[in-house]
Amino acid sequence: MKVRRAMPARYGLFLLAALWLLVVLPLSAVAAPYAAYVMDARSGKVLHSRNADTRLHPASLTKMMTLYIAFQAVERGEISLDTKVKISRHAASEPPSKLGLKSGQRIAFRYLIRAAAVKSANDAATAIGEALEGSEAAFARRMNRTAKALGMSRTTFKNAHGLTESGHLSTARDMSILGRHVLYDYPEYYNLFSRRSTNAGVREVANTNRRLLGAYRGADGIKTGYTRAAGFNLVASAERGRERIIATVFGGTSTSARNARVAELLDMGFKRAPTRVALNKPRKPEYVPGGARKIVRASGITRTSLRPRLRAGTQLAAAAIATPAAPPPAAAQASASGVLSSDIQMALVAAQEVPVEAETKPIQTIVASNSSFAAATLRPAMRPGSSTVLALAAETPPENEVVTRLSTSGGHQWGVNVGRYTSRYNAERALVTTALAEMTTLEGTLRKVVKKPTGFDANFLGMTRDSADLACRRLAARNISCLMVGPAS
């Protein structure tokens, strides 16, 4: 009887244990979403796609972008491979996989690159971001600017290493695009991804992708990734003869299963890709600087005005309007709007200016009504023959001429670029707001939107080299990004 009574209790314990296992079942047992993408690296043609535009966790595939920016920074002279980088407490505290860097330690930038590329070290990736942008948050903003320039339209980065973070997402298509740019934009560094091991300064580290590199003929990169939320990810590239294939997998269930699937996709790519195809390398984007684009708007009426010196010979016109019987309708209307009457008078003086002879007195004093100051103007010596030129000009005044656009000849072959945008509308809007913010140097230029493979360029054209340089410097002072566009651009 005692045994019979114990049996239900034992079954109850088994049932309770089963329920407990279901509750505490690790998230890793739940398969991550699967996605795959295969392309012909030479042409960029898509050979296979499945869930390729689904936004998923990229894990350490993120480090491809971290390394791309590191290569870009070395190329631009922002940092050298031998620069000693001081490791922050934040970088040293990153979880594995890691190189084991210590807070306060100094290590050459080249070793951080090696550790991030081969070992997939999180502490090295964070140290790269902090060395280039000062903080991981600022570096993430640069990552996103670069992703946009590369055409990675569905990617958002939040950190330099790829550990799971809300909103840190990408797609199989975008990561394939990034891998192709790493291959063609910085071929001098690409050999890093095929090294089975490398010296990372503090120790020798092994490649996280060494199994596929050793098992698949022609494989020479690129990057692995794993987190519980992402599953086992891989962007792989292989070359056989004249053919090169890039295959990407998200959501593998294990390292071996992921590698097997990538091998199948690479085989599929080599079967579908033509043996001969014209090499069409992706366009290497220009560096996109940081900083928010600010448009300066007037907050009220200006109460003080810096007046240019009046030209000699305007004293007659000034005297004529010094004591007007009644203000002109336009002037009265402008005064009512809050514009200084003295500014109106100065405009009228310039409009009524008359030529004078060379014997005019060298110093003139002009006093305008409703104005509290007098301006003394020195008359410069006239050039030889200028009296004749002025007389001819007065006798045969030129007809009014309307200029619709500047010619790009005669040295006006330069321009400035104020950004690349995802739509023509956004580019045109940027041109208008920039022109309003910097009217002095951009007045009279030709506003033009140029369609590029990765977006729409907003350009001001028809400038000289000096005027383009001045415009860029003035825009930079307003925190507006600007790049000079030369005749060959």
ZILINHU-V160897 format. One record per residue. N is the residue number from 1. RES is the residue in one letter. BURIAL is + if it has 16 or more other C-alpha atoms within 10 Angstrom, else -. D_CENTER is the distance of its C-alpha to the mean C-alpha in Angstrom with 2 decimals. Layout:
N|RES|BURIAL|D_CENTER + N|RES|BURIAL|D_CENTER
This chain:
1|M|-|79.85 + 2|K|-|77.53 + 3|V|-|75.56 + 4|R|-|75.28 + 5|R|-|73.95 + 6|A|-|71.31 + 7|M|-|69.85 + 8|P|-|68.15 + 9|A|-|66.70 + 10|R|-|65.33 + 11|Y|-|63.75 + 12|G|-|62.26 + 13|L|-|60.66 + 14|F|-|59.21 + 15|L|-|57.78 + 16|L|-|56.30 + 17|A|-|54.69 + 18|A|-|53.20 + 19|L|-|51.71 + 20|W|-|50.31 + 21|L|-|48.59 + 22|L|-|46.98 + 23|V|-|45.66 + 24|V|-|44.26 + 25|L|-|43.03 + 26|P|-|39.75 + 27|L|-|36.56 + 28|S|-|36.08 + 29|A|-|39.06 + 30|V|-|37.18 + 31|A|-|35.32 + 32|A|+|31.54 + 33|P|+|30.33 + 34|Y|+|30.29 + 35|A|+|27.73 + 36|A|+|27.62 + 37|Y|+|25.82 + 38|V|+|26.97 + 39|M|+|25.49 + 40|D|+|26.66 + 41|A|+|24.10 + 42|R|+|25.26 + 43|S|-|24.61 + 44|G|+|22.44 + 45|K|-|25.41 + 46|V|-|26.08 + 47|L|+|29.48 + 48|H|+|29.77 + 49|S|+|28.03 + 50|R|-|29.25 + 51|N|+|27.42 + 52|A|+|24.24 + 53|D|+|22.17 + 54|T|+|23.73 + 55|R|+|21.44 + 56|L|+|23.02 + 57|H|+|22.72 + 58|P|+|21.09 + 59|A|+|22.82 + 60|S|+|22.17 + 61|L|+|20.32 + 62|T|+|17.40 + 63|K|+|18.06 + 64|M|+|16.90 + 65|M|+|13.26 + 66|T|+|14.45 + 67|L|+|16.12 + 68|Y|+|13.43 + 69|I|+|11.29 + 70|A|+|14.73 + 71|F|+|15.50 + 72|Q|+|12.35 + 73|A|+|13.31 + 74|V|-|16.86 + 75|E|-|16.12 + 76|R|-|14.33 + 77|G|-|17.29 + 78|E|-|15.76 + 79|I|+|18.55 + 80|S|+|21.43 + 81|L|+|23.02 + 82|D|-|26.06 + 83|T|-|24.51 + 84|K|+|26.48 + 85|V|+|24.49 + 86|K|+|26.44 + 87|I|+|26.48 + 88|S|+|26.23 + 89|R|-|28.64 + 90|H|-|25.94 + 91|A|+|24.86 + 92|A|+|28.56 + 93|S|+|29.43 + 94|E|+|27.22 + 95|P|-|29.55 + 96|P|-|30.39 + 97|S|-|29.50 + 98|K|+|29.10 + 99|L|+|30.05 + 100|G|+|32.15 + 101|L|+|30.44 + 102|K|-|32.19 + 103|S|-|30.97 + 104|G|-|31.15 + 105|Q|-|31.29 + 106|R|-|29.51 + 107|I|+|28.34 + 108|A|+|26.68 + 109|F|+|23.02 + 110|R|+|24.23 + 111|Y|+|26.41 + 112|L|+|23.68 + 113|I|+|21.85 + 114|R|+|25.21 + 115|A|+|26.07 + 116|A|+|22.88 + 117|A|+|23.16 + 118|V|+|26.95 + 119|K|+|28.24 + 120|S|+|25.26 + 121|A|+|25.88 + 122|N|+|24.24 + 123|D|+|25.09 + 124|A|+|23.50 + 125|A|+|20.18 + 126|T|+|20.15 + 127|A|+|21.20 + 128|I|+|18.32 + 129|G|+|15.81 + 130|E|+|17.99 + 131|A|+|18.46 + 132|L|+|14.84 + 133|E|-|13.71 + 134|G|-|17.22 + 135|S|+|17.38 + 136|E|+|16.66 + 137|A|+|15.31 + 138|A|+|12.67 + 139|F|+|11.89 + 140|A|+|11.79 + 141|R|+|9.07 + 142|R|+|6.95 + 143|M|+|8.55 + 144|N|+|7.73 + 145|R|+|3.94 + 146|T|+|5.20 + 147|A|+|8.07 + 148|K|+|6.97 + 149|A|+|5.97 + 150|L|+|9.32 + 151|G|+|11.15 + 152|M|+|12.13 + 153|S|+|13.06 + 154|R|+|15.48 + 155|T|+|14.01 + 156|T|+|13.56 + 157|F|+|13.70 + 158|K|+|15.81 + 159|N|+|16.83 + 160|A|+|16.59 + 161|H|+|19.91 + 162|G|+|20.35 + 163|L|+|23.46 + 164|T|+|24.19 + 165|E|-|22.57 + 166|S|-|22.63 + 167|G|-|19.64 + 168|H|+|18.31 + 169|L|+|18.63 + 170|S|+|17.76 + 171|T|+|19.84 + 172|A|+|21.77 + 173|R|+|20.06 + 174|D|+|16.48 + 175|M|+|17.80 + 176|S|+|19.60 + 177|I|+|16.58 + 178|L|+|14.94 + 179|G|+|18.33 + 180|R|+|18.62 + 181|H|+|15.43 + 182|V|+|16.77 + 183|L|+|20.05 + 184|Y|+|19.18 + 185|D|+|16.14 + 186|Y|-|17.95 + 187|P|-|21.61 + 188|E|-|22.96 + 189|Y|-|21.97 + 190|Y|+|22.87 + 191|N|-|26.48 + 192|L|+|25.62 + 193|F|+|25.55 + 194|S|+|29.05 + 195|R|+|30.76 + 196|R|+|33.47 + 197|S|+|33.34 + 198|T|+|31.93 + 199|N|-|32.61 + 200|A|+|30.16 + 201|G|+|31.83 + 202|V|-|33.88 + 203|R|-|35.19 + 204|E|-|35.07 + 205|V|+|33.01 + 206|A|+|33.49 + 207|N|+|30.98 + 208|T|+|30.54 + 209|N|+|30.56 + 210|R|+|33.69 + 211|R|-|35.89 + 212|L|+|34.06 + 213|L|+|33.54 + 214|G|-|37.28 + 215|A|-|38.45 + 216|Y|+|36.48 + 217|R|-|37.12 + 218|G|+|34.08 + 219|A|+|31.63 + 220|D|+|29.24 + 221|G|+|26.49 + 222|I|+|24.07 + 223|K|+|23.74 + 224|T|+|25.98 + 225|G|+|25.48 + 226|Y|+|27.99 + 227|T|+|28.39 + 228|R|+|31.18 + 229|A|+|29.00 + 230|A|+|27.18 + 231|G|+|30.14 + 232|F|+|29.96 + 233|N|+|26.78 + 234|L|+|26.17 + 235|V|+|23.96 + 236|A|+|26.43 + 237|S|+|26.61 + 238|A|+|29.89 + 239|E|+|31.19 + 240|R|-|34.69 + 241|G|-|35.82 + 242|R|-|33.45 + 243|E|+|31.87 + 244|R|+|28.84 + 245|I|+|28.07 + 246|I|+|25.36 + 247|A|+|26.70 + 248|T|+|25.19 + 249|V|+|27.34 + 250|F|+|26.72 + 251|G|+|29.71 + 252|G|+|32.22 + 253|T|+|35.38 + 254|S|-|35.88 + 255|T|+|34.78 + 256|S|-|37.57 + 257|A|-|37.08 + 258|R|+|33.36 + 259|N|+|34.09 + 260|A|+|36.85 + 261|R|+|34.72 + 262|V|+|31.96 + 263|A|+|34.77 + 264|E|-|36.08 + 265|L|+|32.73 + 266|L|+|32.35 + 267|D|-|35.94 + 268|M|+|35.21 + 269|G|+|32.27 + 270|F|+|34.45 + 271|K|-|37.19 + 272|R|-|35.09 + 273|A|+|32.98 + 274|P|-|34.72 + 275|T|-|35.87 + 276|R|-|34.66 + 277|V|-|31.40 + 278|A|-|29.23 + 279|L|-|26.29 + 280|N|-|23.08 + 281|K|-|20.26 + 282|P|+|16.80 + 283|R|-|14.50 + 284|K|-|12.44 + 285|P|-|8.87 + 286|E|-|7.98 + 287|Y|-|6.16 + 288|V|+|3.00 + 289|P|-|5.57 + 290|G|-|6.81 + 291|G|-|9.77 + 292|A|-|11.07 + 293|R|+|11.70 + 294|K|-|15.47 + 295|I|+|18.12 + 296|V|-|21.37 + 297|R|-|24.42 + 298|A|-|28.02 + 299|S|-|30.06 + 300|G|-|33.47 + 301|I|-|35.68 + 302|T|-|35.52 + 303|R|-|38.89 + 304|T|-|38.75 + 305|S|-|37.94 + 306|L|-|37.65 + 307|R|-|39.95 + 308|P|-|39.85 + 309|R|-|43.20 + 310|L|+|45.58 + 311|R|+|46.71 + 312|A|+|50.33 + 313|G|+|52.76 + 314|T|+|51.33 + 315|Q|+|54.11 + 316|L|-|56.21 + 317|A|+|53.55 + 318|A|+|52.83 + 319|A|-|56.54 + 320|A|-|56.80 + 321|I|+|54.35 + 322|A|+|55.32 + 323|T|-|57.81 + 324|P|-|57.06 + 325|A|-|59.62 + 326|A|-|57.03 + 327|P|-|53.23 + 328|P|-|51.77 + 329|P|-|50.60 + 330|A|-|46.93 + 331|A|+|47.19 + 332|A|-|48.94 + 333|Q|-|46.33 + 334|A|-|43.50 + 335|S|+|45.45 + 336|A|-|45.82 + 337|S|-|42.06 + 338|G|-|41.72 + 339|V|+|40.82 + 340|L|+|42.89 + 341|S|+|45.95 + 342|S|+|45.59 + 343|D|+|42.26 + 344|I|-|44.03 + 345|Q|+|46.84 + 346|M|+|44.58 + 347|A|-|43.08 + 348|L|-|46.63 + 349|V|+|47.64 + 350|A|-|44.94 + 351|A|-|45.95 + 352|Q|-|49.63 + 353|E|+|49.33 + 354|V|+|52.19 + 355|P|-|52.68 + 356|V|-|55.10 + 357|E|-|57.32 + 358|A|-|56.68 + 359|E|-|59.54 + 360|T|-|57.73 + 361|K|-|58.10 + 362|P|-|55.30 + 363|I|-|54.61 + 364|Q|+|54.27 + 365|T|-|54.02 + 366|I|+|52.71 + 367|V|+|53.17 + 368|A|+|51.59 + 369|S|-|53.12 + 370|N|-|51.51 + 371|S|-|49.60 + 372|S|-|50.28 + 373|F|-|49.47 + 374|A|-|50.71 + 375|A|-|48.60 + 376|A|-|50.18 + 377|T|-|48.83 + 378|L|-|49.73 + 379|R|+|50.37 + 380|P|-|49.09 + 381|A|-|51.47 + 382|M|-|51.08 + 383|R|-|50.37 + 384|P|-|53.42 + 385|G|-|54.12 + 386|S|-|51.72 + 387|S|-|54.67 + 388|T|-|55.45 + 389|V|-|51.84 + 390|L|-|51.84 + 391|A|-|55.22 + 392|L|-|54.12 + 393|A|-|51.05 + 394|A|-|53.27 + 395|E|-|55.75 + 396|T|-|53.32 + 397|P|-|50.27 + 398|P|-|47.43 + 399|E|-|46.71 + 400|N|-|43.78 + 401|E|-|40.68 + 402|V|-|37.65 + 403|V|-|34.38 + 404|T|-|32.05 + 405|R|-|29.41 + 406|L|-|29.08 + 407|S|-|30.13 + 408|T|+|27.83 + 409|S|-|30.92 + 410|G|-|32.50 + 411|G|-|29.44 + 412|H|+|27.22 + 413|Q|+|25.00 + 414|W|+|21.79 + 415|G|+|19.07 + 416|V|+|15.72 + 417|N|+|12.48 + 418|V|+|10.98 + 419|G|+|8.11 + 420|R|+|8.18 + 421|Y|+|9.99 + 422|T|+|12.08 + 423|S|-|15.30 + 424|R|+|17.14 + 425|Y|-|18.39 + 426|N|-|15.11 + 427|A|+|14.26 + 428|E|+|17.85 + 429|R|-|17.80 + 430|A|+|14.88 + 431|L|+|16.99 + 432|V|-|20.03 + 433|T|-|18.80 + 434|T|+|17.28 + 435|A|+|20.59 + 436|L|-|22.56 + 437|A|+|20.81 + 438|E|+|21.38 + 439|M|-|24.51 + 440|T|-|26.04 + 441|T|+|23.96 + 442|L|+|22.58 + 443|E|-|26.02 + 444|G|+|27.41 + 445|T|+|24.29 + 446|L|+|23.63 + 447|R|+|20.86 + 448|K|+|19.68 + 449|V|+|17.40 + 450|V|-|16.88 + 451|K|+|16.59 + 452|K|-|14.66 + 453|P|-|15.13 + 454|T|+|11.72 + 455|G|+|11.79 + 456|F|+|13.06 + 457|D|+|12.14 + 458|A|+|13.55 + 459|N|+|15.66 + 460|F|+|18.58 + 461|L|+|21.12 + 462|G|+|24.60 + 463|M|+|24.12 + 464|T|+|25.60 + 465|R|+|23.71 + 466|D|-|24.93 + 467|S|+|24.05 + 468|A|+|20.47 + 469|D|+|20.18 + 470|L|-|21.84 + 471|A|+|19.65 + 472|C|+|16.43 + 473|R|+|18.30 + 474|R|+|19.56 + 475|L|+|16.27 + 476|A|-|14.85 + 477|A|-|18.07 + 478|R|+|17.26 + 479|N|-|13.87 + 480|I|+|12.24 + 481|S|+|9.38 + 482|C|+|11.23 + 483|L|+|11.74 + 484|M|+|15.35 + 485|V|+|16.49 + 486|G|-|19.72 + 487|P|-|22.75 + 488|A|-|21.94 + 489|S|-|18.40
